[in-house]
């Protein structure tokens, strides 16, 4: 089964495998992939034979974060900005409410929204050379699509502030130490490790797993109440700041020089 060219779903028995599929762009999230991520959770919810899900990236990255072309269009076009931020809020809410256990195979950089996708998963297996990063603030944006919700529940508030403010990369070993990853595996082994764990979860009594997940995610749901919308509103305003516009202009200039 396939949702789109940029995001695919395949079956492995009772496990569904979601792959971000823009490998030539390190799975950077453009409009098409962003929209696919908005709809995939409902599609998986409707699959009554599914018992667990693995999410990973095709190629060398989980996802390098937001596509800079999309960032430019969000800066220039109010309608694109509002639509995309509404999709981001829906992704956050739908992942928190998602009934199936979700295992992230972080096979490379997981940046921005990609980092949030991993952090809103239930189990995270990272490769040794992979890293997490949320660079919203250094770019000039409010960190509005997940980190402010989930990170303080997984590690200390002080550490969450440090990494969200700076956008610094969190290597796999440090992510494990902080509580952002369950397991670190050799490079090339994250998918096999995550799939094996997902199969283990899929073999458990489904009602017990799903309702236990629902109970545990009440903590996330409470943290998200009002916060997703607050962050989206603040991020919306970020696109009008001179710092963000200057960063986008520098990106456009660099791209023009390359071309």
C-alpha positions as CSV (number, residue, x, y, z in Angstrom):
1,X,0.0,0.0,0.0
2,X,1.2,3.5,-0.8
3,X,0.0,6.9,0.3
4,X,2.2,8.9,-2.2
5,X,5.5,8.9,-4.0
6,X,7.1,10.9,-1.1
7,X,5.8,8.7,1.7
8,X,5.1,5.0,1.4
9,X,3.5,2.4,3.5
10,X,4.4,-1.3,3.2
11,X,3.3,-4.4,5.2
12,X,5.4,-6.8,7.1
13,X,2.8,-9.1,8.6
14,X,0.9,-7.1,11.2
15,X,3.5,-4.3,11.1
16,X,3.2,-1.3,8.8
17,X,6.4,0.4,7.6
18,X,6.2,4.1,6.9
19,X,9.1,5.5,4.8
20,X,9.8,9.1,4.2
21,X,10.8,8.9,0.5
22,X,12.8,11.9,-0.8
23,X,16.3,10.4,-0.4
24,X,18.0,12.7,-2.9
25,X,16.9,15.6,-0.7
26,X,17.7,13.7,2.6
27,X,13.9,13.4,3.0
28,X,13.6,17.2,3.6
29,X,9.9,17.9,4.1
30,X,8.3,19.8,1.2
31,X,4.6,20.6,0.7
32,X,3.9,17.1,-0.6
33,X,5.6,15.2,2.2
34,X,4.1,17.6,4.8
35,X,0.6,16.9,3.5
36,X,1.3,13.1,3.3
37,X,2.4,13.2,7.0
38,X,-0.9,14.9,7.8
39,X,-3.0,12.1,6.3
40,X,-0.9,9.0,7.1
41,X,-2.1,8.6,10.7
42,X,-5.7,8.4,9.7
43,X,-4.9,5.9,7.0
44,X,-3.1,3.7,9.5
45,X,-5.9,4.1,12.0
46,X,-8.3,2.7,9.4
47,X,-6.2,-0.4,8.9
48,X,-7.8,-2.9,11.2
49,X,-5.2,-5.6,10.6
50,X,-2.3,-3.4,11.7
51,X,-0.8,-3.9,15.1
52,X,2.3,-1.8,15.1
53,X,4.1,0.8,12.9
54,X,7.7,1.5,12.1
55,X,8.7,5.0,10.7
56,X,12.0,5.6,9.0
57,X,13.7,7.5,6.2
58,X,14.8,6.2,2.8
59,X,18.5,6.5,2.2
60,X,21.0,8.3,4.5
61,X,18.7,10.4,6.6
62,X,15.6,10.1,8.7
63,X,14.8,13.6,7.6
64,X,16.9,16.7,7.2
65,X,14.0,18.9,8.3
66,X,11.9,21.5,6.5
67,X,12.6,22.1,2.8
68,X,14.0,25.6,2.5
69,X,11.9,26.2,-0.5
70,X,8.8,25.6,1.6
71,X,10.2,27.9,4.3
72,X,10.6,30.7,1.7
73,X,7.0,30.2,0.4
74,X,5.8,30.3,4.0
75,X,7.6,33.6,4.5
76,X,6.3,35.1,1.3
77,X,2.7,33.7,1.1
78,X,0.3,34.1,4.1
79,X,-2.0,31.4,2.7
80,X,0.8,28.8,2.4
81,X,2.0,29.7,5.9
82,X,-1.4,29.3,7.5
83,X,-2.2,26.1,5.7
84,X,1.2,24.5,6.6
85,X,1.1,25.5,10.2
86,X,-2.5,24.1,10.5
87,X,-1.2,20.8,9.1
88,X,1.7,20.8,11.6
89,X,-0.8,21.2,14.5
90,X,-2.9,18.3,13.1
91,X,0.2,16.1,12.8
92,X,1.1,16.7,16.5
93,X,-2.5,16.1,17.7
94,X,-2.9,13.0,15.5
95,X,0.4,11.4,16.6
96,X,-0.4,11.9,20.2
97,X,-3.8,10.3,19.7
98,X,-2.5,7.5,17.4
99,X,-3.7,4.2,18.8
100,X,-1.0,1.8,17.5
101,X,2.5,1.5,19.0
102,X,4.9,3.5,16.8
103,X,8.7,2.6,16.6
104,X,11.1,5.1,15.0
105,X,14.1,3.8,13.2
106,X,16.4,6.9,13.1
107,X,18.8,6.0,10.4
108,X,20.4,9.4,10.1
109,X,19.8,13.1,10.9
110,X,16.4,13.8,12.4
111,X,16.0,17.5,12.2
112,X,13.1,20.0,12.9
113,X,9.8,18.3,12.2
114,X,11.7,15.1,11.7
115,X,13.0,15.3,15.2
116,X,9.4,15.8,16.4
117,X,8.3,12.7,14.4
118,X,10.9,10.6,16.3
119,X,10.1,12.2,19.7
120,X,6.4,11.6,19.4
121,X,7.0,7.9,18.6
122,X,6.7,5.4,21.4
123,X,10.1,3.7,21.0
124,X,13.2,5.2,19.3
125,X,16.1,3.2,17.9
126,X,19.0,5.4,16.7
127,X,22.0,4.5,14.6
128,X,25.4,5.5,16.1
129,X,26.1,8.3,13.7
130,X,22.5,9.7,13.7
131,X,21.6,12.8,15.6
132,X,18.6,14.8,16.6
133,X,18.3,18.6,16.3
134,X,15.6,21.3,16.4
135,X,17.1,24.4,14.7
136,X,13.9,26.5,14.7
137,X,15.3,29.2,17.1
138,X,18.6,29.8,15.4
139,X,16.8,30.2,12.1
140,X,14.5,32.8,13.6
141,X,11.4,30.7,14.3
142,X,9.5,29.7,17.4
143,X,10.0,26.0,18.1
144,X,6.4,25.2,17.4
145,X,6.1,21.7,16.1
146,X,6.8,19.3,18.9
147,X,9.9,19.9,20.9
148,X,8.3,22.2,23.4
149,X,5.7,19.5,24.1
150,X,7.6,16.3,24.3
151,X,11.2,17.1,25.2
152,X,10.5,18.3,28.8
153,X,8.6,15.0,29.5
154,X,11.6,13.0,28.3
155,X,14.5,14.9,29.9
156,X,15.1,17.7,32.3
157,X,13.5,21.1,31.5
158,X,17.0,22.7,31.7
159,X,18.4,20.3,29.0
160,X,15.3,20.8,26.8
161,X,15.8,24.5,27.0
162,X,19.5,24.2,26.2
163,X,19.0,22.1,23.0
164,X,15.9,23.9,21.8
165,X,17.4,27.4,22.3
166,X,20.7,26.6,20.6
167,X,19.5,24.1,18.0
168,X,22.6,22.1,18.7
169,X,22.8,18.5,17.4
170,X,22.2,15.7,19.9
171,X,24.3,12.7,18.9
172,X,22.8,9.3,19.4
173,X,24.8,8.4,22.5
174,X,23.8,11.7,24.2
175,X,20.2,11.3,23.1
176,X,20.2,7.9,24.8
177,X,21.7,9.4,27.9
178,X,19.1,12.2,28.0
179,X,16.2,9.8,27.6
180,X,15.4,10.7,24.0
181,X,16.3,7.3,22.5
182,X,15.6,3.8,23.8
183,X,18.5,2.1,22.0
184,X,21.6,2.9,20.0
185,X,22.6,0.4,17.3
186,X,25.4,0.2,14.7
187,X,24.9,2.2,11.5
188,X,22.7,0.4,9.0
189,X,20.9,-1.6,11.7
190,X,18.2,0.7,13.0
191,X,15.5,-0.5,10.7
192,X,16.0,-4.2,11.5
193,X,16.2,-3.4,15.2
194,X,13.0,-1.3,15.1
195,X,11.1,-3.8,13.0
196,X,12.0,-6.7,15.4
197,X,10.7,-4.6,18.3
198,X,7.6,-3.7,16.4
199,X,6.9,-7.3,15.7
200,X,7.3,-8.0,19.4
201,X,4.7,-5.3,20.2
202,X,2.4,-6.6,17.4
203,X,2.4,-10.0,19.0
204,X,1.1,-8.7,22.4
205,X,-2.7,-8.5,23.1
206,X,-3.8,-5.5,21.0
207,X,-6.4,-4.0,23.4
208,X,-4.0,-4.1,26.3
209,X,-1.2,-2.4,24.2
210,X,-3.4,0.2,22.7
211,X,-5.3,1.2,25.8
212,X,-2.0,1.3,27.8
213,X,-0.5,3.5,25.2
214,X,-3.6,5.8,25.4
215,X,-3.2,6.0,29.1
216,X,0.5,6.8,28.9
217,X,-0.1,9.4,26.2
218,X,-2.5,11.3,28.5
219,X,0.7,13.0,29.8
220,X,1.5,14.2,26.3
221,X,-2.1,15.1,25.6
222,X,-2.2,17.3,28.7
223,X,1.1,18.9,27.8
224,X,-0.2,19.6,24.3
225,X,-3.6,21.1,25.4
226,X,-3.5,24.7,24.2
227,X,0.3,24.5,23.7
228,X,0.2,23.4,20.0
229,X,-2.0,26.3,19.1
230,X,0.0,28.7,21.1
231,X,3.2,27.6,19.4
232,X,1.7,27.7,16.0
233,X,0.5,31.2,16.5
234,X,3.9,32.3,17.8
235,X,5.6,30.5,14.9
236,X,3.3,32.3,12.5
237,X,4.5,35.7,13.8
238,X,8.1,34.5,13.5
239,X,7.8,34.5,9.7
240,X,7.4,38.3,9.7
241,X,10.5,39.0,11.8
242,X,13.6,40.6,10.1
243,X,15.8,37.7,11.4
244,X,13.9,35.0,9.6
245,X,13.5,37.0,6.4
246,X,17.3,37.7,6.4
247,X,18.0,34.0,6.9
248,X,15.7,33.1,4.0
249,X,17.3,35.7,1.8
250,X,20.7,34.3,2.5
251,X,19.5,30.9,1.6
252,X,18.0,32.2,-1.7
253,X,21.3,33.9,-2.5
254,X,23.3,30.8,-1.9
255,X,21.0,28.7,-4.0
256,X,21.3,31.3,-6.9
257,X,25.1,31.2,-6.6
258,X,25.1,27.4,-6.9
259,X,22.8,27.5,-9.9
